[in-house]
Amino acid sequence: MLNGFFVFWERVMGEFDSATLAVRAGIHRSQFNEHCEPLFLTSSFVFENAAQAEARFAGSEDGQVYSRYTNPTVSAFEERLAALEGAECCVAFASGMAAIMGCAMGLLRAGDHIVASRSLFGASVQLLENQLSKFGIRTTFVSGVEPAQWAAAMEPTTRLVFLETPSNPLTQIYDIAALARVAHAGGAWLAVDNCFCSPILQRPMALGADIVIHSATKYLDGQGRVLGGAVLGKRELIHKPLTTFLRNAGPTLSPFNAWLILKGLETLKIRMHAQSEAALDLAQWLEAHPAVGRVRYPGLLSHPQHELALRQQKSGGAIVSFEVRGGRPAAWHVVDSTRLISITANLGDTKSTITHPASTTHLRITPEARAEAGVTDGLIRLAVGLEAVEDIRSDLDRGLSSLGSLAVAA
């Protein structure tokens, strides 16, 4: 079914815009000819005969076997996301972290080496540094964005180069094309976490990346409802090793979650553009606020990699990070003064969210690693939703404009 889809996609679907693919790709109607994608809540599938059962289990015949690793609803999500990313294959997982783990366990072995950005989501750092090391997979973290720094970290056993761009939470931008050349020169694959941009704003494989990873929990779902993850790339690279890991280890995306994410994808383009536009407006306002020391947003001229962001991305995205003067007490005051914005570590929601990374998403990494990554005590991450920009601005200004009284009280 997947191969047949891509024959069709190359012939017809490739002519369509991403908005159309987000609505139409991956649809395989059942005998009932339903209009909305069906939800298949079943653990197993019935075979026509014993010979077909053997063929399905052996992999010599395509088709559904067991929902731990094959399910029509999950397949529909995989096909739709693959169409959006321009990838040959997609393997879905139970969460974004499960997707990163599946990528590593499916493609690497003991003795292999990873080169990764120091500016990663906190749980990603923990996975690479503390979990994979138990299995003999070492990671060297690179603090800078210059390709030469990454080239210097490469070793003969390096098999994977891993990064987020824009990064979490500092929105650092990495040159995907340049780092693909570094990885390939060393015989490694380049994997890009595309969570912040989604395929609407950035397509890493078109820039030379071998693997794209998503936390579908974020913008792909878009409404903070369910967990999900995905790994995409060439079929010969990821399909067999990652499906084998999924089949044996079981970090499975549920059909219900896949169905909700499918529906989220239908509005992905509209949401990403609207939220990015609002984020730029707020970033410009924050940059002029006297209580803010620095704003980190790729759409601003002041961003160190602004020109690179313009080349790689269609907009600056919907994440704005900013540092308030006064460190942790000031940052907590701003967070606690909000009445509209949700205080939660999730992002990519239609509802704006705010968090203090140093005490939440990056709490479990060492203070030294946080400092090296630039996660200061005064840093706040804002994920801009779909509320009126004026209301979000007023909610932030309540805390920012009262920081002077906080200093007097202290």
Residue pairs with C-beta under 8 A, 6 or more apart in sequence:
1 28
1 62
1 63
1 75
2 62
2 75
2 78
2 79
2 89
3 62
5 26
5 28
5 79
6 82
6 88
9 25
9 83
13 21
13 24
13 25
13 83
16 24
18 84
18 199
18 200
18 269
19 269
19 270
21 80
21 83
21 84
22 80
22 84
22 200
22 265
22 266
22 267
22 268
22 269
23 265
23 266
25 79
25 80
25 82
25 83
25 84
26 37
26 75
26 76
26 77
26 78
26 79
26 80
26 83
26 262
27 37
27 76
28 72
28 75
28 76
29 38
30 38
32 38
37 73
37 76
37 259
37 262
37 263
38 72
38 73
39 73
39 255
39 256
39 259
40 67
40 71
40 72
40 73
40 255
41 255
41 256
42 67
42 71
42 255
43 66
43 67
44 65
44 66
44 67
45 63
45 64
45 65
45 66
45 70
47 53
47 56
52 61
52 63
55 61
56 63
56 64
56 65
57 65
63 70
64 70
64 71
64 72
67 74
67 252
67 255
68 246
68 247
68 250
68 252
69 243
69 246
69 247
69 252
71 255
71 258
72 255
73 255
73 256
73 258
73 259
73 262
74 92
74 252
74 253
74 255
74 258
76 258
76 262
77 90
77 92
77 216
77 228
77 230
77 253
77 258
77 259
77 261
77 262
77 265
78 89
78 90
78 91
78 92
78 230
79 90
80 262
80 265
81 87
81 90
81 199
81 214
81 216
81 220
81 230
81 232
81 265
82 88
82 89
82 90
82 232
84 199
84 200
84 265
84 268
85 194
85 199
85 203
85 204
85 205
85 212
85 232
86 199
86 203
86 205
86 206
87 205
87 212
87 232
87 233
87 234
88 233
88 234
88 235
89 232
89 233
89 234
89 235
89 237
89 238
89 239
90 230
90 231
90 232
91 102
91 230
91 231
91 232
91 238
91 239
91 242
91 243
91 246
92 216
92 228
92 229
92 230
92 253
92 258
93 99
93 102
93 228
93 229
93 230
93 231
93 246
93 251
93 252
93 253
94 227
94 228
94 229
94 251
94 252
94 253
94 254
94 257
95 215
95 217
95 227
95 228
95 229
95 251
96 193
96 195
96 213
96 214
96 215
96 216
96 217
96 218
96 227
96 228
96 229
97 123
97 124
97 127
97 215
97 229
98 229
98 251
99 213
99 214
99 215
99 229
99 230
99 231
100 124
100 127
100 162
100 193
100 213
100 229
101 127
101 131
101 251
102 229
102 231
102 242
102 245
102 246
102 249
102 251
103 160
103 191
103 211
103 213
103 231
103 238
103 242
104 114
104 127
104 128
104 132
104 137
104 160
105 135
105 245
105 249
106 238
106 241
106 242
106 244
106 245
107 159
107 160
107 189
107 237
107 238
107 241
107 242
108 114
108 132
108 137
108 159
108 160
109 136
109 137
110 135
110 136
110 137
111 136
111 137
111 157
112 136
112 137
112 138
112 157
112 158
112 159
112 160
113 137
113 138
113 139
113 140
113 155
113 157
113 158
113 159
114 128
114 132
114 137
114 138
114 139
114 140
114 158
114 159
114 160
114 161
114 162
115 139
115 140
115 142
115 150
115 153
115 154
115 158
115 160
115 161
115 162
115 188
116 124
116 128
116 139
116 140
116 141
116 142
116 161
116 162
116 163
117 141
117 142
117 162
117 163
117 164
117 167
117 172
117 174
118 125
118 141
118 142
118 143
118 369
118 372
118 373
119 143
119 164
119 167
119 168
119 170
119 172
119 373
119 374
120 128
120 162
120 163
120 164
120 167
120 168
120 193
120 373
121 164
121 168
121 193
121 361
122 357
122 361
122 362
122 363
122 364
122 365
123 361
124 164
124 193
125 141
125 362
125 365
125 369
126 364
126 365
128 139
128 141
128 162
129 139
129 141
132 139
133 139
140 153
140 155
141 369
141 372
142 149
142 150
142 153
143 149
143 372
143 373
145 172
145 173
145 174
145 175
145 304
145 305
147 175
147 178
147 179
147 181
147 182
150 161
150 179
150 182
151 182
151 185
151 186
154 161
154 182
154 185
154 186
154 188
155 186
158 186
158 187
158 188
159 187
159 188
159 189
160 188
160 189
160 191
161 179
161 182
161 183
161 186
161 188
161 189
161 190
161 191
162 191
162 193
163 174
163 179
163 190
163 191
163 192
163 193
164 174
164 192
164 193
164 195
164 196
165 172
165 173
165 174
165 176
165 192
165 193
165 194
165 196
165 197
165 202
165 204
165 312
166 172
166 173
166 196
166 197
166 298
166 309
166 313
166 317
166 319
167 173
167 174
167 196
168 195
168 196
168 319
168 361
168 381
169 319
169 321
169 357
169 361
169 362
169 375
169 379
169 381
170 296
170 321
170 373
170 374
170 375
170 379
171 196
171 296
171 297
171 298
171 303
171 317
171 319
171 320
171 321
172 304
172 305
173 298
173 303
173 305
173 308
173 309
173 312
173 313
175 308
175 312
176 190
176 192
176 204
176 207
176 208
176 209
176 312
177 207
177 208
179 190
180 190
180 207
180 208
180 209
180 210
181 208
183 189
183 190
183 210
184 190
184 208
189 210
189 211
189 237
190 208
190 209
190 210
190 211
191 209
191 210
191 211
191 212
191 213
192 204
192 209
192 211
192 212
192 213
193 213
193 214
193 215
194 202
194 204
194 212
194 213
194 214
195 213
195 214
195 215
195 218
195 219
195 348
196 218
196 219
196 317
196 318
196 319
197 272
197 313
197 317
198 214
198 219
198 220
198 268
198 272
199 212
200 268
200 269
200 272
200 273
200 314
201 272
201 276
201 313
201 314
201 315
201 317
202 312
202 313
202 314
204 212
205 212
205 232
205 233
207 312
210 233
210 234
210 237
211 231
211 232
211 233
211 237
211 238
212 231
212 232
212 233
213 229
213 230
213 231
213 232
214 220
214 229
214 230
214 231
214 232
215 228
215 229
216 227
216 228
216 229
216 230
216 253
216 261
217 226
217 227
217 228
217 229
217 346
217 348
218 346
218 347
218 348
219 268
219 271
219 272
219 318
219 348
220 228
220 230
220 261
220 264
220 265
220 268
220 348
221 228
221 260
221 261
221 264
221 348
222 264
222 267
222 268
222 271
222 348
222 349
222 350
223 264
223 349
223 350
224 346
224 348
224 349
224 350
224 351
225 260
225 264
226 254
226 256
226 257
226 260
226 261
227 257
228 253
228 257
228 258
228 261
229 253
231 238
231 242
232 238
246 252
271 350
271 386
272 315
272 317
272 318
273 315
274 386
275 318
275 384
275 385
275 386
276 299
276 315
276 316
276 317
276 318
277 315
278 318
278 384
278 385
278 386
278 389
278 392
279 297
279 299
279 316
279 317
279 318
279 319
279 320
279 384
280 297
280 299
280 300
280 315
280 316
281 389
282 320
282 382
282 384
282 389
282 392
282 393
282 396
283 295
283 297
283 299
283 300
283 316
283 320
283 322
284 300
285 393
286 292
286 295
286 320
286 322
286 396
287 295
287 300
287 302
289 397
289 400
291 324
291 325
291 330
291 400
291 401
291 403
292 322
292 323
292 324
292 325
292 400
293 322
293 323
293 324
293 325
293 378
294 322
294 323
295 302
295 320
295 321
295 322
295 323
296 303
296 320
296 321
296 322
297 303
297 316
297 319
297 320
297 321
298 305
298 306
298 309
298 313
298 316
298 317
299 306
299 309
299 315
299 316
299 317
300 306
300 316
303 309
303 316
309 316
318 348
318 383
318 384
318 385
319 347
319 381
319 382
319 383
319 384
320 381
320 382
320 384
321 357
321 379
321 380
321 381
321 382
322 379
322 380
322 382
323 376
323 378
323 379
323 380
324 330
324 331
324 334
324 378
324 380
324 400
324 403
325 378
325 403
326 333
326 378
326 403
326 406
326 407
327 376
327 377
327 378
328 356
328 358
328 359
328 377
328 378
329 406
329 410
330 378
330 403
330 406
331 356
331 377
331 378
331 379
331 380
332 356
332 359
333 399
333 402
333 403
333 406
334 380
334 396
334 399
334 400
334 403
335 343
335 354
335 355
335 356
335 380
335 399
336 343
336 399
337 398
337 399
337 402
338 354
338 395
338 396
338 398
338 399
339 395
339 398
340 352
340 387
340 391
340 392
340 395
341 352
341 353
341 354
341 382
341 392
341 395
341 396
342 349
342 351
342 352
342 353
342 354
343 353
343 354
343 355
344 353
344 354
344 355
345 353
345 355
345 360
345 361
346 353
346 383
347 353
347 381
347 383
348 383
349 383
349 385
350 385
350 386
351 385
351 386
351 387
352 382
352 383
352 384
352 385
352 387
352 392
353 382
353 383
353 385
354 380
354 381
354 382
354 383
355 361
355 380
355 381
356 379
356 380
356 381
357 375
357 379
357 380
357 381
358 370
358 375
358 376
358 377
358 379
361 381
362 370
362 373
362 375
365 373
370 376
382 396
384 392
385 392
